[in-house]
Amino acid sequence: MVNINRKKIRRILLWTGISLVSLVLLLAAAGWIVSHTFEEEVRVIFEREVNKRLNTTLTVERINLSVLRHFPYASVTFYDVKIKDAGQKKSIDNMLKADEASLEFSIADLFRSKFSIIRMRLQNADLRLHVYADGSDNFHLLKPGGKSDKGEFSFDIQKLIISNTLIAYLNEAASQDYNMEVGKATFTGKFSQDI
């Protein structure tokens, strides 16, 4: 009697295991297919729309789309990112240098071709924030107005995740100078109006 129950349990566990592995492989394959199907279209839209909205110059080496890397969100990752100082007193310095900067959005946005960026990640970055004596700064990156003409792209950043980042903050107006190393930090809020 005990052997029959063990055989049934083994068979059930075996089929459950095979089913789970098959499901994971199927989802991974679907993610790869979706990424490669939409990658060029999404890359062009993101490159155009991000540059259209910035008050400064952005340079990147490579752009990659993934629906698996930051699941349940799809993400566009920019590699070897450099962003020049923004604002009135532009300099030749970089406000940001990062190995990776990812913009995350709903996977459903891929099928609608309307992208709302809700999360941002920075990895291995050097961030230099500067408030000048007159109160102007170098970190208000976005031009006023967050949506494109067609409504196909918007910044609605609610979560910012940074890891392995050096942050330098200099506020000439308040005579403050801070330097910090951040291993990992998560910020939540409505950042779209603040950057």
PECOR-V210285 format. One record per backbone hydrogen bond with DSSP energy under -1.0 kcal/mol. CO is the residue of the C=O (numbers start at 0). NH is the residue of the N-H. Records with the same first field share a line. If there is no record, write none. Layout:
CO->NH, NH
//
This chain:
0->4
1->5
2->6
3->7
4->8
5->9
6->10
7->11
8->12
9->13
10->14
11->15
12->16
13->17
14->18
15->19
16->20
17->21
18->22
19->23
20->24
21->25
22->26
23->27
24->28
25->29
26->30
27->31
28->32
29->33
30->34
31->35
32->36
33->37
34->38
37->41
38->42
39->43
40->44
41->45
42->46
43->47
44->48
45->49
46->50
47->51
48->52
49->53
52->142
56->83
58->81
61->78
63->76
65->74
67->70
69->72
73->104
74->65
75->102
76->63
77->100
78->60
80->97
81->58
82->94, 95
87->89
92->84
94->127
95->82
96->125
97->80
98->79
99->122
100->77
101->120
102->75
103->117, 118
104->73
105->108
106->109
107->111
108->112
114->153
116->155
117->157, 158
118->103
119->160
120->101
121->162
122->98, 99
123->98
124->165
125->96
126->167
128->169
129->137
130->171
131->134
135->131
137->85
138->140
140->54
151->114
152->147
153->116
156->190
157->188
158->119
159->186
160->121
161->184
162->123
164->181
165->126
166->179
167->128
168->177
169->130
170->175
175->170
177->168
179->166
181->164
182->163
184->161
186->159
190->193, 194
194->140, 141
//
